[in-house]
């Protein structure tokens, strides 16, 4: 199947997975309740996050909406320009788009983002599937850029 068709299908599937996980968490876990999932590694909880990572800038939904629309718009524009780009470029951009849209849906529909994954072995922010997409997508793009920079400095393209 062609990339022009596959990429949007993958993005929609990733958004659907994010929204399904959030729905299941809200349906099955009380707000603030913590349920062990992988003992001493990962717990599930239901948290309403009105801010960004670590709940910074709480209740600034308009700011998040604007930033999200700009980032998603730029990522979609670049994705369309690079549709024949490398697998890693398309993957990173697709993850960023899906993660941004997944959290944007929550903010617009509910006024908060549903978070659920709590790492038990480290003091870290509770996060969700869309946050994971965003983090992995950015990491993929950074590694790609570093690799391209390294190749350019060695005279390879």
DSSP file (Angstrom, degrees, kcal/mol; ACC not computed):
  #  RESIDUE AA STRUCTURE BP1 BP2  ACC     N-H-->O    O-->H-N    N-H-->O    O-->H-N    TCO  KAPPA ALPHA  PHI   PSI    X-CA   Y-CA   Z-CA
    1    1 A X              0   0    0      0, 0.0     2,-0.0     0, 0.0     5,-0.0   0.000 360.0 360.0 360.0 143.7    0.0    0.0    0.0
    2    2 A X    >>  -     0   0    0      1,-0.1     4,-2.6     4,-0.1     3,-1.1  -0.302 360.0-122.4 -71.9 151.4    1.3    3.5   -0.8
    3    3 A X  H 3> S+     0   0    0      1,-0.3     4,-2.5     2,-0.2     5,-0.3   0.854 109.8  63.7 -60.5 -36.9    2.7    5.8    1.9
    4    4 A X  H 34 S+     0   0    0      1,-0.2     4,-0.4     2,-0.2    -1,-0.3   0.794 114.2  34.3 -60.0 -26.5    0.2    8.5    1.0
    5    5 A X  H <> S+     0   0    0     -3,-1.1     4,-1.3     2,-0.1    -2,-0.2   0.837 118.1  51.0 -93.1 -41.3   -2.6    6.1    2.1
    6    6 A X  H  X S+     0   0    0     -4,-2.6     4,-2.8     1,-0.2     5,-0.2   0.896 101.7  58.9 -67.6 -42.7   -0.7    4.2    4.9
    7    7 A X  H  X S+     0   0    0     -4,-2.5     4,-2.5     1,-0.2    -1,-0.2   0.933 107.9  44.2 -59.1 -50.3    0.5    7.2    6.9
    8    8 A X  H  > S+     0   0    0     -4,-0.4     4,-2.6    -5,-0.3    -1,-0.2   0.883 113.2  52.9 -62.2 -34.8   -3.0    8.7    7.6
    9    9 A X  H  X S+     0   0    0     -4,-1.3     4,-2.4     2,-0.2    -2,-0.2   0.924 110.2  47.6 -63.9 -43.5   -4.3    5.2    8.4
   10   10 A X  H  X S+     0   0    0     -4,-2.8     4,-2.5     2,-0.2    -2,-0.2   0.923 111.8  50.1 -62.7 -44.6   -1.5    4.7   11.0
   11   11 A X  H  X S+     0   0    0     -4,-2.5     4,-2.4    -5,-0.2    -2,-0.2   0.932 111.9  47.1 -60.9 -46.3   -2.1    8.2   12.5
   12   12 A X  H  X S+     0   0    0     -4,-2.6     4,-2.5     1,-0.2    -1,-0.2   0.900 112.0  51.0 -63.0 -40.5   -5.9    7.5   12.8
   13   13 A X  H  X S+     0   0    0     -4,-2.4     4,-2.3     2,-0.2    -1,-0.2   0.900 110.1  49.4 -64.1 -40.7   -5.2    4.1   14.4
   14   14 A X  H  X S+     0   0    0     -4,-2.5     4,-2.3     2,-0.2    -2,-0.2   0.913 111.7  48.2 -64.8 -42.4   -2.7    5.6   16.9
   15   15 A X  H  X S+     0   0    0     -4,-2.4     4,-2.6     2,-0.2     5,-0.2   0.920 110.9  51.6 -62.7 -43.3   -5.3    8.3   17.9
   16   16 A X  H  X S+     0   0    0     -4,-2.5     4,-2.4     1,-0.2    -2,-0.2   0.904 109.4  49.9 -61.0 -42.1   -8.0    5.6   18.2
   17   17 A X  H  X S+     0   0    0     -4,-2.3     4,-2.5     2,-0.2     5,-0.2   0.935 111.2  49.2 -62.1 -46.3   -5.7    3.5   20.5
   18   18 A X  H  X S+     0   0    0     -4,-2.3     4,-2.2     1,-0.2    -2,-0.2   0.935 113.9  45.2 -57.5 -48.7   -5.0    6.6   22.7
   19   19 A X  H  X S+     0   0    0     -4,-2.6     4,-2.4     1,-0.2    -1,-0.2   0.864 112.0  52.1 -67.0 -36.5   -8.7    7.5   23.0
   20   20 A X  H  X S+     0   0    0     -4,-2.4     4,-2.6    -5,-0.2    -1,-0.2   0.927 109.5  48.8 -65.2 -45.0   -9.7    3.8   23.7
   21   21 A X  H  X S+     0   0    0     -4,-2.5     4,-2.3     1,-0.2    -2,-0.2   0.928 112.5  48.6 -61.2 -44.7   -7.1    3.5   26.5
   22   22 A X  H  X S+     0   0    0     -4,-2.2     4,-2.4    -5,-0.2     5,-0.2   0.917 110.9  50.8 -61.5 -43.2   -8.3    6.8   28.1
   23   23 A X  H  X S+     0   0    0     -4,-2.4     4,-2.3     1,-0.2    -2,-0.2   0.931 111.1  48.2 -59.4 -46.8  -11.9    5.6   27.8
   24   24 A X  H  X S+     0   0    0     -4,-2.6     4,-2.1     2,-0.2    -1,-0.2   0.875 110.7  51.1 -63.7 -38.7  -11.1    2.3   29.5
   25   25 A X  H  X S+     0   0    0     -4,-2.3     4,-2.3     2,-0.2    -1,-0.2   0.949 112.2  45.6 -63.4 -48.7   -9.2    4.1   32.3
   26   26 A X  H  < S+     0   0    0     -4,-2.4    -2,-0.2     1,-0.2    -1,-0.2   0.878 116.0  47.7 -62.0 -37.8  -12.1    6.5   33.0
   27   27 A X  H  < S+     0   0    0     -4,-2.3    -1,-0.2    -5,-0.2    -2,-0.2   0.839 123.6  29.4 -71.5 -33.7  -14.6    3.6   32.9
   28   28 A X  H  < S+     0   0    0     -4,-2.1     2,-0.4    -5,-0.2    -2,-0.2   0.551 112.3  57.2-111.1  -9.2  -12.7    1.2   35.1
   29   29 A X  S  < S-     0   0    0     -4,-2.3    -1,-0.1    -5,-0.2     2,-0.1  -0.986  75.5-125.4-129.4 133.4  -10.6    3.3   37.6
   30   30 A X    >   -     0   0    0     -2,-0.4     3,-2.3     1,-0.1    16,-0.5  -0.415  47.1 -83.3 -70.8 149.3  -11.9    5.9   40.0
   31   31 A X  B 3  S+a   46   0A   0      1,-0.3    16,-0.2    14,-0.1    -1,-0.1  -0.328 117.5   8.0 -53.9 124.6  -10.4    9.4   39.9
   32   32 A X  T 3  S+     0   0    0     14,-3.1    -1,-0.3     1,-0.3     2,-0.1   0.253  95.9 134.1  85.8 -12.5   -7.1    9.3   41.9
   33   33 A X    <   -     0   0    0     -3,-2.3    13,-0.9    13,-0.1     2,-0.5  -0.433  44.1-149.1 -71.4 144.4   -7.2    5.5   42.4
   34   34 A X  E     -B   45   0B   0     11,-0.2     2,-0.5    -2,-0.1    11,-0.2  -0.971  13.1-174.4-117.7 126.9   -4.0    3.7   41.8
   35   35 A X  E     -B   44   0B   0      9,-3.5     9,-3.3    -2,-0.5     2,-0.0  -0.981  27.6-121.8-122.1 122.5   -4.0    0.1   40.6
   36   36 A X  E     +B   43   0B   0     -2,-0.5     7,-0.2     7,-0.2     3,-0.1  -0.362  35.8 167.6 -59.0 138.2   -0.8   -2.0   40.3
   37   37 A X  E    S+     0   0B   0      5,-2.1     2,-0.5     1,-0.3     6,-0.2   0.703  76.6  13.8-117.8 -56.8   -0.3   -3.1   36.7
   38   38 A X  E >> S-B   42   0B   0      4,-2.8     4,-2.6     0, 0.0     3,-2.6  -0.943 100.9-112.4-120.5 105.1    3.3   -4.4   36.6
   39   39 A X  T 34 S-     0   0    0     -2,-0.5     4,-0.1     1,-0.3    -3,-0.0  -0.027  92.0  -3.9 -47.9 132.4    4.4   -4.7   40.2
   40   40 A X  T 34 S+     0   0    0      1,-0.2    -1,-0.3    80,-0.0     3,-0.1   0.489 134.2  60.2  63.5   7.9    7.1   -2.2   41.3
   41   41 A X  T <4 S+     0   0    0     -3,-2.6    79,-2.3     1,-0.3    80,-0.7   0.667 107.9  10.0-122.0 -54.9    7.4   -0.9   37.7
   42   42 A X  E  <  -BC  38 119B   0     -4,-2.6    -4,-2.8    77,-0.3    -5,-2.1  -0.993  53.4-176.4-141.6 130.9    4.0    0.5   36.4
   43   43 A X  E     -BC  36 118B   0     75,-2.8    75,-2.6    -2,-0.4     2,-0.4  -0.866  21.9-131.2-117.6 157.6    0.7    1.4   38.0
   44   44 A X  E     +BC  35 117B   0     -9,-3.3    -9,-3.5    -2,-0.3     2,-0.3  -0.906  33.1 162.0-106.6 137.4   -2.5    2.6   36.4
   45   45 A X  E     -B   34   0B   0     71,-2.0     2,-0.6    -2,-0.4   -11,-0.2  -0.937  36.8-121.8-144.0 166.0   -4.2    5.6   37.8
   46   46 A X  E     +a   31   0B   0    -13,-0.9   -14,-3.1   -16,-0.5     2,-0.4  -0.953  38.4 166.1-116.9 114.0   -6.8    8.1   36.6
   47   47 A X  E     - C   0 115B   0     68,-2.2    68,-2.6    -2,-0.6     2,-0.7  -0.979  30.9-142.3-129.4 138.7   -5.7   11.6   36.7
   48   48 A X  E     - C   0 114B   0     -2,-0.4     2,-0.7    66,-0.2    66,-0.2  -0.901  20.7-163.6-100.4 112.8   -7.2   14.8   35.1
   49   49 A X  E     + C   0 113B   0     64,-3.0    64,-2.7    -2,-0.7     4,-0.0  -0.864  19.3 174.9-103.2 113.3   -4.4   17.0   33.9
   50   50 A X        +     0   0    0     -2,-0.7     9,-1.3    62,-0.2    10,-0.7   0.336  69.9  49.8 -95.7   6.6   -5.3   20.6   33.2
   51   51 A X  S    S-     0   0    0      1,-0.3     6,-0.2     7,-0.3    62,-0.1  -0.373  91.3 -90.0-120.9-158.7   -1.7   21.5   32.5
   52   52 A X  S >  S-     0   0    0      4,-2.9     3,-2.0     1,-0.3    -1,-0.3  -0.082  80.7 -23.6 -98.1-157.1    1.2   20.3   30.5
   53   53 A X  G >  S+     0   0    0      1,-0.3     3,-1.6     2,-0.2    -1,-0.3  -0.246 140.2  11.1 -54.0 139.2    3.9   17.8   31.6
   54   54 A X  G 3  S-     0   0    0      1,-0.3    -1,-0.3    72,-0.2    -2,-0.1   0.725 128.1 -79.0  59.1  24.0    4.2   17.7   35.4
   55   55 A X  G X  S+     0   0    0     -3,-2.0     3,-0.6     1,-0.2    -1,-0.3   0.713  81.8 162.8  59.7  25.2    1.0   19.8   35.5
   56   56 A X  T <   +     0   0    0     -3,-1.6    -4,-2.9     1,-0.2    -1,-0.2  -0.404  60.1  20.1 -71.5 154.3    2.8   23.0   34.6
   57   57 A X  T >  S-     0   0    0     -6,-0.2     3,-1.1     1,-0.1    -1,-0.2   0.898  89.6-160.3  54.7  46.6    0.7   25.9   33.4
   58   58 A X  T <   +     0   0    0     -3,-0.6    -7,-0.3     1,-0.2    -1,-0.1  -0.213  65.4  13.9 -58.6 146.3   -2.5   24.5   34.8
   59   59 A X  T 3  S+     0   0    0     -9,-1.3    -1,-0.2     1,-0.1     3,-0.2   0.745  84.9 123.6  60.5  30.0   -5.8   25.8   33.4
   60   60 A X    X>  +     0   0    0     -3,-1.1     4,-2.0   -10,-0.7     3,-0.5  -0.367  22.7 148.4-108.5  49.7   -4.2   27.4   30.3
   61   61 A X  H 3>  +     0   0    0      1,-0.3     4,-2.5     2,-0.2     5,-0.2   0.843  67.5  55.4 -57.8 -38.1   -6.3   25.5   27.8
   62   62 A X  H 3> S+     0   0    0      2,-0.2     4,-2.2     1,-0.2    -1,-0.3   0.904 108.1  49.5 -62.6 -40.3   -6.3   28.3   25.2
   63   63 A X  H <> S+     0   0    0     -3,-0.5     4,-2.6     1,-0.2     5,-0.2   0.924 112.4  47.0 -63.9 -45.1   -2.5   28.4   25.3
   64   64 A X  H  X S+     0   0    0     -4,-2.0     4,-2.8     1,-0.2     5,-0.2   0.878 110.5  53.4 -64.6 -37.2   -2.3   24.6   24.8
   65   65 A X  H  X S+     0   0    0     -4,-2.5     4,-2.5    -5,-0.2    -2,-0.2   0.932 111.7  44.6 -63.0 -45.8   -4.8   24.7   22.0
   66   66 A X  H  X S+     0   0    0     -4,-2.2     4,-2.3     2,-0.2    -2,-0.2   0.945 115.9  46.1 -64.2 -48.7   -2.9   27.4   20.1
   67   67 A X  H  X S+     0   0    0     -4,-2.6     4,-2.7     1,-0.2     5,-0.2   0.923 113.7  49.7 -60.8 -44.2    0.5   25.6   20.6
   68   68 A X  H  X S+     0   0    0     -4,-2.8     4,-3.1    -5,-0.2     5,-0.3   0.927 110.5  49.1 -61.7 -46.0   -1.0   22.2   19.6
   69   69 A X  H  X S+     0   0    0     -4,-2.5     4,-2.4    -5,-0.2    -1,-0.2   0.898 113.2  47.4 -62.1 -40.2   -2.6   23.6   16.5
   70   70 A X  H  X S+     0   0    0     -4,-2.3     4,-2.6     2,-0.2    -2,-0.2   0.943 115.7  44.0 -65.2 -47.8    0.6   25.3   15.4
   71   71 A X  H  X S+     0   0    0     -4,-2.7     4,-2.6     2,-0.2    -2,-0.2   0.931 116.9  45.3 -65.2 -46.2    2.8   22.1   16.1
   72   72 A X  H  X S+     0   0    0     -4,-3.1     4,-2.9    -5,-0.2     5,-0.2   0.924 113.6  50.8 -63.8 -43.6    0.3   19.8   14.5
   73   73 A X  H  X S+     0   0    0     -4,-2.4     4,-2.5    -5,-0.3    -2,-0.2   0.928 112.7  45.5 -58.9 -46.2   -0.1   22.1   11.5
   74   74 A X  H  X S+     0   0    0     -4,-2.6     4,-2.6     2,-0.2     5,-0.2   0.906 113.8  49.4 -64.3 -41.9    3.6   22.4   11.0
   75   75 A X  H  X S+     0   0    0     -4,-2.6     4,-2.6     2,-0.2    -2,-0.2   0.907 112.6  46.9 -65.5 -41.5    4.1   18.6   11.4
   76   76 A X  H  X S+     0   0    0     -4,-2.9     4,-2.6     2,-0.2    -2,-0.2   0.924 112.5  50.2 -65.6 -43.8    1.3   17.8    8.9
   77   77 A X  H  X S+     0   0    0     -4,-2.5     4,-1.7    -5,-0.2    -2,-0.2   0.938 114.6  43.6 -58.2 -47.8    2.7   20.4    6.4
   78   78 A X  H  X S+     0   0    0     -4,-2.6     4,-1.9     1,-0.2    -2,-0.2   0.890 111.9  53.9 -67.2 -38.8    6.2   18.9    6.7
   79   79 A X  H  < S+     0   0    0     -4,-2.6     6,-0.2     1,-0.2    -1,-0.2   0.924 107.8  50.3 -60.1 -44.7    4.8   15.3    6.5
   80   80 A X  H >< S+     0   0    0     -4,-2.6     3,-0.7     1,-0.2    -1,-0.2   0.878 112.3  47.5 -62.4 -37.2    3.0   16.2    3.3
   81   81 A X  H 3< S+     0   0    0     -4,-1.7     3,-0.3     1,-0.2    -1,-0.2   0.816 119.7  39.1 -70.5 -30.1    6.3   17.6    1.8
   82   82 A X  T >< S+     0   0    0     -4,-1.9     3,-3.5     1,-0.2    -1,-0.2   0.038  70.8 129.4-110.2  24.8    8.3   14.6    2.9
   83   83 A X  T <  S+     0   0    0     -3,-0.7    -1,-0.2     1,-0.3    -2,-0.1   0.748  80.1  47.6 -58.2 -23.4    5.8   11.8    2.2
   84   84 A X  T 3  S+     0   0    0     -3,-0.3    -1,-0.3    -4,-0.1     3,-0.1   0.224  93.7 116.3 -97.8  14.1    8.5    9.9    0.3
   85   85 A X  S <  S-     0   0    0     -3,-3.5    -3,-0.0    -6,-0.2    -6,-0.0   0.029  76.4 -60.3 -71.4-175.3   11.0   10.5    3.1
   86   86 A X     >  -     0   0    0      1,-0.1     4,-2.3     4,-0.0     5,-0.2  -0.190  45.3-112.4 -67.4 158.8   12.6    7.8    5.3
   87   87 A X  H  > S+     0   0    0      1,-0.2     4,-2.5     2,-0.2     5,-0.2   0.890 118.3  51.8 -54.6 -42.6   10.6    5.4    7.4
   88   88 A X  H  > S+     0   0    0      2,-0.2     4,-2.7     1,-0.2    -1,-0.2   0.878 108.2  49.8 -69.1 -38.7   12.0    7.1   10.5
   89   89 A X  H  > S+     0   0    0      2,-0.2     4,-2.4     1,-0.2     5,-0.2   0.946 114.5  44.6 -63.1 -48.2   11.1   10.6    9.5
   90   90 A X  H  X S+     0   0    0     -4,-2.3     4,-2.4     1,-0.2    -2,-0.2   0.885 114.1  50.6 -63.7 -38.9    7.5    9.5    8.7
   91   91 A X  H  X S+     0   0    0     -4,-2.5     4,-2.5    -5,-0.2    -2,-0.2   0.944 111.3  47.0 -64.8 -47.9    7.3    7.5   11.9
   92   92 A X  H  X S+     0   0    0     -4,-2.7     4,-2.1     1,-0.2    -2,-0.2   0.928 115.6  44.8 -60.3 -46.7    8.5   10.4   14.1
   93   93 A X  H  X S+     0   0    0     -4,-2.4     4,-2.6    -5,-0.2    -1,-0.2   0.901 112.4  52.2 -64.9 -40.9    6.2   12.9   12.4
   94   94 A X  H  X S+     0   0    0     -4,-2.4     4,-2.7    -5,-0.2     5,-0.2   0.903 109.8  49.0 -62.6 -41.6    3.2   10.5   12.6
   95   95 A X  H  X S+     0   0    0     -4,-2.5     4,-2.6     2,-0.2     5,-0.2   0.906 111.8  48.8 -65.0 -41.5    3.8    9.9   16.3
   96   96 A X  H  X S+     0   0    0     -4,-2.1     4,-2.5    -5,-0.2    -2,-0.2   0.923 113.6  46.6 -64.4 -44.2    3.9   13.6   17.0
   97   97 A X  H  X S+     0   0    0     -4,-2.6     4,-2.6     2,-0.2     5,-0.2   0.943 114.8  46.2 -63.3 -48.1    0.8   14.3   15.0
   98   98 A X  H  X S+     0   0    0     -4,-2.7     4,-2.6     1,-0.2    -2,-0.2   0.909 114.6  47.6 -63.3 -42.6   -1.1   11.4   16.6
   99   99 A X  H  X S+     0   0    0     -4,-2.6     4,-2.1    -5,-0.2     5,-0.2   0.918 112.9  48.2 -65.0 -43.6    0.0   12.4   20.1
  100  100 A X  H  X S+     0   0    0     -4,-2.5     4,-2.1    -5,-0.2    -2,-0.2   0.924 114.9  44.5 -62.5 -44.9   -0.8   16.0   19.6
  101  101 A X  H  X S+     0   0    0     -4,-2.6     4,-2.6    -5,-0.2    -2,-0.2   0.896 109.8  56.6 -67.8 -39.9   -4.3   15.3   18.3
  102  102 A X  H  X S+     0   0    0     -4,-2.6     4,-1.2    -5,-0.2    -2,-0.2   0.924 114.2  37.9 -58.0 -46.3   -5.0   12.7   21.0
  103  103 A X  H  X S+     0   0    0     -4,-2.1     4,-2.3     2,-0.2    -1,-0.2   0.834 112.8  58.1 -74.6 -31.9   -4.4   15.2   23.8
  104  104 A X  H  X S+     0   0    0     -4,-2.1     4,-2.6    -5,-0.2     5,-0.3   0.901 102.1  55.1 -63.0 -41.0   -6.1   18.0   21.8
  105  105 A X  H  X S+     0   0    0     -4,-2.6     4,-2.7     1,-0.2     5,-0.3   0.929 109.5  47.3 -56.8 -46.3   -9.3   15.9   21.6
  106  106 A X  H  X>S+     0   0    0     -4,-1.2     4,-3.2     1,-0.2     5,-1.0   0.935 111.8  49.5 -61.3 -47.3   -9.3   15.6   25.4
  107  107 A X  H  X5S+     0   0    0     -4,-2.3     4,-0.9     4,-0.2    -2,-0.2   0.903 117.0  40.6 -61.2 -42.8   -8.6   19.3   26.0
  108  108 A X  H  <5S+     0   0    0     -4,-2.6    -1,-0.2    -5,-0.2    -2,-0.2   0.913 122.6  39.8 -72.7 -42.9  -11.4   20.4   23.6
  109  109 A X  H  <5S+     0   0    0     -4,-2.7    -2,-0.2    -5,-0.3    -3,-0.2   0.857 136.8  10.7 -76.3 -36.5  -13.9   17.8   24.7
  110  110 A X  H  <5S-     0   0    0     -4,-3.2    -3,-0.2     2,-0.3    -2,-0.2   0.612  90.3-118.4-121.5 -18.5  -13.3   17.7   28.5
  111  111 A X  S  <<S+     0   0    0     -5,-1.0     2,-0.3    -4,-0.9    -4,-0.2   0.527  91.2  57.1  84.7   5.7  -11.1   20.7   29.4
  112  112 A X  S    S-     0   0    0     -6,-0.8     2,-0.4    -9,-0.1    -2,-0.3  -0.966  81.4-113.5-156.8 165.0   -8.4   18.3   30.7
  113  113 A X  E     -C   49   0B   0    -64,-2.7   -64,-3.0    -2,-0.3     2,-0.6  -0.902  28.0-126.7-106.9 135.4   -6.2   15.4   29.5
  114  114 A X  E     -C   48   0B   0     -2,-0.4     2,-0.3   -66,-0.2   -66,-0.2  -0.719  29.9-173.7 -81.2 121.0   -6.7   11.9   31.0
  115  115 A X  E     +C   47   0B   0    -68,-2.6   -68,-2.2    -2,-0.6    13,-0.2  -0.857  16.8 157.4-112.0 151.9   -3.3   10.6   32.3
  116  116 A X  E     +     0   0B   0     11,-2.2   -71,-2.0    -2,-0.3     2,-0.6   0.561  37.4  94.3-149.4 -18.7   -2.9    7.0   33.6
  117  117 A X  E     -CD  44 127B   0     10,-3.4    10,-2.0   -73,-0.2     2,-0.5  -0.764  43.9-177.5 -95.0 122.7    0.6    5.6   33.5
  118  118 A X  E     -C   43   0B   0    -75,-2.6   -75,-2.8    -2,-0.6     2,-0.5  -0.970  20.5-141.0-119.7 118.9    2.6    6.0   36.8
  119  119 A X  E     -C   42   0B   0     -2,-0.5     3,-0.4     6,-0.3     5,-0.4  -0.685  11.5-165.4 -79.4 124.1    6.2    4.7   36.9
  120  120 A X  S    S+     0   0    0    -79,-2.3   -78,-0.2    -2,-0.5    -1,-0.1   0.649  81.0  57.4 -85.6 -16.3    6.7    3.1   40.3
  121  121 A X  S    S+     0   0    0    -80,-0.7     2,-0.3     1,-0.1    -1,-0.2   0.454 112.5  31.7 -97.2  -1.0   10.5    3.0   40.3
  122  122 A X  S    S-     0   0    0     -3,-0.4     2,-1.2   -81,-0.2    -1,-0.1  -0.992  83.6-109.3-152.5 149.0   11.1    6.7   39.7
  123  123 A X        +     0   0    0     -2,-0.3     2,-0.3    -3,-0.1    -3,-0.1  -0.709  64.5 143.2 -81.4 100.2    9.3   10.0   40.7
  124  124 A X        -     0   0    0     -2,-1.2    -5,-0.2    -5,-0.4    -2,-0.1  -0.932  55.1 -82.9-139.7 157.6    8.0   11.0   37.3
  125  125 A X        -     0   0    0     -2,-0.3     2,-0.3     1,-0.1    -6,-0.3  -0.271  45.1-111.8 -60.6 145.0    4.9   12.7   35.9
  126  126 A X        +     0   0    0     -8,-0.1   -72,-0.2   -11,-0.1     2,-0.2  -0.656  49.8 179.1 -75.1 135.4    1.9   10.5   35.3
  127  127 A X  B     -D  117   0B   0    -10,-2.0   -10,-3.4    -2,-0.3   -11,-2.2  -0.741  20.2-135.1-136.0 177.4    1.4   10.3   31.5
  128  128 A X     >  -     0   0    0    -13,-0.2     4,-1.7    -2,-0.2     5,-0.1  -0.674  38.8 -88.8-129.3-177.3   -0.8    8.8   28.8
  129  129 A X  H  > S+     0   0    0      1,-0.2     4,-2.3    -2,-0.2     5,-0.1   0.914 124.2  52.4 -62.1 -45.1   -0.5    7.0   25.5
  130  130 A X  H  > S+     0   0    0      1,-0.2     4,-2.5     2,-0.2    -1,-0.2   0.888 106.8  53.3 -61.0 -39.6   -0.5   10.3   23.5
  131  131 A X  H  > S+     0   0    0      1,-0.2     4,-2.6     2,-0.2    -1,-0.2   0.892 107.7  51.9 -61.2 -38.7    2.4   11.6   25.7
  132  132 A X  H  X S+     0   0    0     -4,-1.7     4,-2.8     2,-0.2     5,-0.3   0.921 108.3  50.8 -63.4 -44.1    4.3    8.5   24.8
  133  133 A X  H  X S+     0   0    0     -4,-2.3     4,-3.0     1,-0.2     5,-0.2   0.944 111.7  47.8 -56.6 -48.5    3.8    9.1   21.1
  134  134 A X  H  X S+     0   0    0     -4,-2.5     4,-2.5     2,-0.2     5,-0.2   0.927 113.6  46.7 -60.0 -46.8    5.0   12.7   21.4
  135  135 A X  H  X S+     0   0    0     -4,-2.6     4,-2.3     2,-0.2    -1,-0.2   0.940 116.3  42.9 -62.8 -48.8    8.1   11.7   23.4
  136  136 A X  H  X S+     0   0    0     -4,-2.8     4,-2.7     2,-0.2    -1,-0.2   0.906 113.4  53.3 -65.6 -41.1    9.1    8.8   21.1
  137  137 A X  H  X S+     0   0    0     -4,-3.0     4,-2.1    -5,-0.3    -2,-0.2   0.920 111.1  45.3 -59.8 -45.4    8.3   10.9   18.0
  138  138 A X  H  X S+     0   0    0     -4,-2.5     4,-2.6    -5,-0.2    -1,-0.2   0.912 112.5  51.8 -65.1 -42.2   10.6   13.7   19.2
  139  139 A X  H  X S+     0   0    0     -4,-2.3     4,-2.6    -5,-0.2     5,-0.2   0.913 108.9  50.8 -60.5 -42.7   13.3   11.3   20.1
  140  140 A X  H  X S+     0   0    0     -4,-2.7     4,-2.4     1,-0.2    -1,-0.2   0.930 112.2  46.5 -60.3 -46.0   13.2    9.7   16.7
  141  141 A X  H  X S+     0   0    0     -4,-2.1     4,-2.6     2,-0.2    -2,-0.2   0.891 112.4  50.1 -66.1 -39.2   13.5   13.0   15.0
  142  142 A X  H  X S+     0   0    0     -4,-2.6     4,-2.6     2,-0.2     5,-0.2   0.935 111.7  47.6 -64.5 -45.8   16.3   14.2   17.2
  143  143 A X  H  X S+     0   0    0     -4,-2.6     4,-2.5     1,-0.2    -2,-0.2   0.910 112.2  51.0 -61.3 -41.6   18.3   10.9   16.6
  144  144 A X  H  X S+     0   0    0     -4,-2.4     4,-2.7    -5,-0.2    -2,-0.2   0.931 111.1  47.3 -60.0 -46.3   17.6   11.3   12.9
  145  145 A X  H  X S+     0   0    0     -4,-2.6     4,-2.6     1,-0.2    -2,-0.2   0.907 112.5  49.2 -64.2 -41.5   18.9   14.9   12.9
  146  146 A X  H  X S+     0   0    0     -4,-2.6     4,-2.4     2,-0.2    -1,-0.2   0.902 112.2  48.7 -63.7 -40.5   22.0   13.9   14.9
  147  147 A X  H  X S+     0   0    0     -4,-2.5     4,-2.6    -5,-0.2    -2,-0.2   0.918 112.2  48.0 -65.9 -43.2   22.7   11.0   12.5
  148  148 A X  H  X S+     0   0    0     -4,-2.7     4,-2.6     2,-0.2    -2,-0.2   0.901 111.9  50.2 -63.6 -40.2   22.3   13.3    9.4
  149  149 A X  H  X S+     0   0    0     -4,-2.6     4,-2.2     2,-0.2    -2,-0.2   0.910 111.4  48.7 -63.1 -42.2   24.6   15.9   11.0
  150  150 A X  H  X S+     0   0    0     -4,-2.4     4,-1.2     2,-0.2    -2,-0.2   0.916 112.3  48.2 -63.9 -43.8   27.2   13.2   11.7
  151  151 A X  H  <>S+     0   0    0     -4,-2.6     5,-3.2     1,-0.2     3,-0.2   0.893 111.3  50.7 -63.5 -40.0   26.9   11.9    8.1
  152  152 A X  H ><5S+     0   0    0     -4,-2.6     3,-1.3     1,-0.2    -1,-0.2   0.894 108.0  52.1 -65.2 -39.5   27.2   15.5    6.7
  153  153 A X  H 3<5S+     0   0    0     -4,-2.2    -1,-0.2     1,-0.3    -2,-0.2   0.749 109.7  50.1 -69.6 -22.0   30.3   16.1    8.8
  154  154 A X  T 3<5S-     0   0    0     -4,-1.2    -1,-0.3    -3,-0.2    -2,-0.2   0.374 122.6-107.4 -93.3   2.6   31.9   12.9    7.5
  155  155 A X  T < 5S+     0   0    0     -3,-1.3     2,-0.3     1,-0.3    -3,-0.2   0.637  80.3 122.7  83.4  13.8   31.0   14.0    3.9
  156  156 A X      <       0   0    0     -5,-3.2    -1,-0.3    -6,-0.2    -2,-0.2  -0.791 360.0 360.0-105.9 152.1   28.2   11.5    3.4
  157  157 A X              0   0    0     -2,-0.3    -1,-0.1    -3,-0.1    -5,-0.1   0.326 360.0 360.0-127.1 360.0   24.7   12.3    2.4
